[in-house]
Amino acid sequence: MPPMRRQNMHPGARGLTVSQPPTAAIRTFPLLRFDAVSRRPTARSSASSLDAIFRPRAVAVIGASRRVGAIGRQVVANILESGFTGPVYPVNARTDVVLSMPTYPSVSKIRGPVDLAVLCVPAAEVVAVAKECGKKGVKGLVVITAGFREIGGEGVTREVELMEVARRYGMRVIGPNCMGIVNTEPAWSLDASFSATRSPVGSVAMVSQSGALGEAILADAAAAGLGVAMFASVGNRADVTAADLIEYWEHCDAVRLILLYVESLGDPAKFVEVARRVSRKKPILAVKSGRSAAGAAAAGSHTGSVAGADVAADTLFQQCGVLRLESFRDMFALAASLLHQPVPRGDRMAIVTNAGGPGILATDALDSLGLRITEFAKKTTAQLRRALPPEASVHNPVDLIASADADRYRRALRAVVRDPNVDGLVVLFVSPIMIDAVAVAEAIVEETVRQPEADRKPVLACLMGRQRGREAIELLRENGIPVFRYPEDAARNMQMLLRRRQMLDRVPGTAPRFRVRRATAARILDAAAAGWLGSEAAESVLRAYGIPFAKSRFVASAGDAVAAAHALGYPVVLKADAKGLVHKSDLRAVRVGLGDGDAVFDAATDLLRRLGRRFPGLRLQVQARAPGHREVLLGVTRDGRYGPLFAAGLGGVRVEVLRDVAFRIAPMDSEDPPEMFASLKGAALLRAFRGDPAADLPVACDALLRLQQLVFDFPQIFDVEINPFILGGGGTPSLAVDARIRIGSDEEGA
């Protein structure tokens, strides 16, 4: 059959191609699952219910068409060409035959059972057709048609009505506004999509939120040699989401690895629950669009302003064990590596090359990504010295020089692969015209792949050869060795393999429950209006949850400020405090190091004079100096899609400049806070140096977990920031000296 031409048209008549507008983001809230349209909490459906979609006994294509270029024709053609093992029923009341098959005027006229119906009818007809499918006993719908929530207005209403019908009859729904599904398992062999690409059978499962990109994903995966087990284009995700599919594939023996392309996560809580569990069994790789940080500058806290638009998604993937990639090229390359190579046991890398320049590039790339260029064991160096000419380098990276042939590669690799200090290996080959690249490839395979399974280490190759270079690349790939064009690509791939190892090695902690004075916090928060609490109220709430603060007093006059300073002991810090006064340093509303009464009186008088009229009800906070020696920031902001987003970083007024902050999504366990501080670029500043003891990080970690309990207990809290939290050490106490809490409005939670 000749290839079908498809046009980009809105489905105003039968069989027209579906357009692919951007999928609208759905606002959800943490720890509850909401239906994508109605937002009512729903029970989690059993993953086995997706059998009706991927493993149906029979398929009906409603809106099947005989017109060349129509989606309804392409879907029928794909089902037939894929060799589906059950009956296929074209449904179209306006024609008698589609692709030499008799049609049915409606699904109700089909005599046998139908598990899956693929809907290619105009949007206005979808709800009525779905109702007819429900009465017939259909259990799965793939709604190709566009014209639903993505267009707004009546499209939203139409999608709500579709899902009401689906719930009434117990049908699962892929789409609407999608490309379809594929299952290459031999017992079904079903391609119920309008893709022009025939997917080779394999062990990769794929999800695409975009139908248009779904076509490209299938084509590029096939070109990269990745065989597909199952594929789903989920479109608007009115019912079935990426999380549902991951859960379905958890126990599917045909699936060894899962790839995702998503634009948004409709139900983060469900995704976290499922992906965290499944990623320990099967690698999950993701490309997510939308990294813009626009709007961060409008945030009212340092935590919000440094978080940006994409940090929550990045953090969520990291905590779930999902490996996020920048591009499809990187994702497919990593997928091939994970399918065929072991993950490294550690970060110690070796490089074997026949050219100095690529060897230096590989060294720089690995080192910049946090991988170590290891030092060989003495035995390895001795073996290399005996095997290589005097001009060669026997240290890491091993430079075999340009004359290296297959035998020299073989002898060098035999020594390096067995070195106990090597966890992974990058092999580079730039082919001179006199060296047979295929023979070199054979040597690489013999000395690396054909090792006992327990002794295998990941091996990545970079070939820049001419003489039989294509044949050499094919030989390596056939034996499971990924081949890259440039050393930097191989280095990024190795880094992600190591990240997979680190995820698997992480032992989950527990989420402690602290004894707190919840009633005290509740009295303050229940009486508070939307907006930022005053400093005294914020400190009282945080003290009730066990977070230590420097001693302070709130006063109304310069004379009272002097009296408070005498009571607390000099030196003191003086701050202005009023509703709406958020970033105090911007208005010079903080004075530090006040050593006597005169200094306090003068500073208090200045603050009252300058800021009193601008901020009615202005008060002064007199605070004892915190004796610690390191400033950190602790915070939480409630992200509209992902729920509470926790932050830890180097604190003080420079946080927005340094932006050295680590994030986690709720729920955190006891291992998360220490990992956050360890991941900071300035982590060394929190350790002992220049005579100062190490900062008391356990106190800060404890405070972060207490913040988590606070925002779980009080969902009206949208932002909390403690900055700075001054950490002591060596017996010096750790104390917070400034904090803010923002109460969200009902409109924000809507």
Secondary structure, DSSP 8 states (H G I E B T S, - for coil): -----------SSTT--------------TTS-B-TTT--B-----GGGGHHHHS-S-EEEET---STT-HHHHHHHHHHHTT-SS-EEEE-TT-SEETTEE-BSSGGG--S---EEEE-S-HHHHHHHHHHHHHHT--EEEE----SGGG-THHHHHHHHHHHHHHHHT-EEE-SS--EEEE--TTT-EEEE--S----EEEEEEEES-HHHHHHHHHHHHHTT--EEEEEE-TT-SS--HHHHHHHHTT-TT-SEEEEEES--S-HHHHHHHHHHHTTTS-EEEEE-----TTGGG-SSHHHHHHTTTHHHHHHHHHHT-EE-SSHHHHHHHHHHHHHS---SSSEEEEEES-HHHHHHHHHHHHHTT-EE----HHHHHHHHHHS-TTSB-SSSEE--TT--HHHHHHHHHHHHT-TT-SEEEEEE---TTS-HHHHHHHHIIIIISS-GGG---EEEEE---TTHHHHHHHHHHTT--EESSHHHHHHHHHHHHHHHHHHH------------HHHHHHHHHT--SEE--HHHHHHHHHHTT--B--EEEESSHHHHHHHHHHH-SSEEEEEE-TT---GGGGT-EEEEE-SHHHHHHHHHHHHHHHTTTSTT-EEEEEE----SEEEEEEEEEETTTEEEEEEEE-STTHHHH--EEEEESS--TTHHHHHHHTSTTGGGGS-BTTB----HHHHHHHHHHHHHHHHH-TTEEEEEEEEEEE--TT---EE--EEEEE--HHHH-
